[in-house]
Amino acid sequence: MESYSKKGYRLFFKIRPLFKSLLRIHVEGVENIPEKGGCIIASNHRSHLDPFVLNTISPRPILFMAKKELFSVPVLGWIIKKAGAIPVNRNKRDINALKRSIELLKSGECVGIFPEGTRAKPKTFRKPQSGVGLLVSRTDVPVIPVRIDGTDDVFPVGSKFPKILKFPIRVKIGKPLYFDEKEDYKDISEKIMESIKSL
C-alpha cells in the first residue's frame, strides 16, 4: 500500500510553480534537502499554510504529522490523507504516530514535523516539544532545519482565505544536522529549535 498518492503529487508538482508565484515564495538552500533516503524536515510553525508552502518548494514529497481532528473535515481530510499525512492525537503521547513516522523514515520517506507542536504567535517561536528529539533518537536520520517567515502575514490565525500576492513568504533551509542516538532527546529538540531560529 502506498504511503501517499504518487499520482496526486506528480500532478501537484506540475502546477506548484503557480502557487509559488501567487504566494510570492522565496526559497534559499533547497539543495540541502536530500533527494532520497529517510530524513526529517523540522520547521517553525506560525500558520496552517506552512505544510503546503514546504511541499511547494521541496524536491520530494514531505509527509507531515497532522492533528487527527483534521482528517474528519470534509475535503481537507481527503486531501491530507492522499498527501500521506500522519494522524496525531495531541491530547496524549501518541505512540502510534511515532511508530508510523519511524516506519516511514526507515523506508526512505521524508517526514515533516513542527517541533513547537502548535502554531506560534506572529513573529515568535515557541519552546520545542520533545517529540522531534525522540523521533531522531529512534531513527538515526538527518534533520533538515527550516525557517519560514511570512506565512503568518499571508494566512494569519482567524483568516478564512490567504492574502495572496500581498506579502512575501521566505523559506530558508539549513544544512542537515546529525545527532548521536545516545544523546538525550530533549537536548536534541532544543538544538534543532535553536538551529531553526538561527537561520
C-alpha positions, 0 to 999 in steps of 0.5 A: 500500500502506498504511503501517499498518492504518487499520482496526486503529487506528480500532478501537484508538482506540475502546477506548484510553480503557480502557487509559488508565484501567487504566494510570492515564495522565496526559497534559499538552500533547497539543495540541502534537502536530500533527494532520497533516503529517510530524513526529517524536515523540522520547521517553525510553525506560525500558520496552517499554510506552512505544510503546503508552502514546504511541499511547494518548494521541496524536491520530494514529497514531505509527509507531515504529522497532522492533528487527527481532528483534521482528517474528519473535515470534509475535503481537507481530510481527503486531501491530507490523507492522499498527501500521506499525512500522519494522524496525531492525537495531541491530547496524549503521547501518541505512540502510534504516530511515532511508530508510523513516522519511524516506519516511514523514515526507515523506508526512505520517506521524508517526514515533516514535523513542527517541533513547537507542536502548535502554531506560534504567535506572529513573529515568535517561536515557541519552546520545542516539544520533545517529540522531534528529539525522540523521533531522531533518537529512534531513527538515526536520520538527518534533520533538515532545519527550516525557517519560514517567515511570512506565512503568518502575514499571508494566512494569519490565525482567524483568516478564512482565505490567504492574502495572496500576492500581498506579502512575501513568504521566505523559506530558508533551509539549513544544512542537515544536522546529525545527532548521536542516538545516545544523546538525550532527546530533549537536548536534541529538540532544543538544538534543532529549535535553536538551529531553526531560529538561527537561520 
